[in-house]
């Protein structure tokens, strides 16, 4: 196992230990975890809502820690769900990247935001 896999495993174990110490698994079904994931993602989005480019740049400078906390909340729910559903998130990411590389070949997609089925 690589160092990054070891670090990921340790963090997932910490998440599970945190949950189990509080007896919260009873509340953690895939639907409710998904809801929590979306709610936390919207808290990331709130940092940028209604801001123009300059306002966002200033907000990021002043609120990087807070944005990081919200991103960590999103990652928490992703890792918890992967654990509960027995999904190897790093393998899933690798598979998804391979699919995206096929759907968006560089020669067609470079500098182009068009969806793959329209390229």
Secondary structure, 3 states (H helix, E strand, C coil): CCHHHHHHHHHHHHHHHHHHHCCCHHHCCHHHHHHHHHHHHHHHHHCCCCCCHHHHHHHHHHHHHHHHHHHHHHHHHHHHHHHHHCCCHHHHHHHHHHHHHHHCCHHHHCCCCCCHHHC
